[in-house]
Amino acid sequence: MVTLGTRTVSDHVALAEIELCGELMIAASAAIGERLSADRIDEVLNVRVIAERTTVPRQTDHRG
């Protein structure tokens, strides 16, 4: 049985994901237009592009 006071290994990961989602929501609410561009999402998530190669997959790479 897990109590509410018990911390799990993934707590810090979950908190980081929640923070990133919050940052995206703030950026989306301030955006002009319907959607954030892939470049703006990368900027909000602090994704860096180095020498034409992304260090983190871009949002457009995950879309079908």
Secondary structure, DSSP 8 states (H G I E B T S, - for coil): ---TT---TTHHHHHHHHHHHHHHHHHHHH-SSSS--HHHHHHHTT--EETTEESS--GGGG--
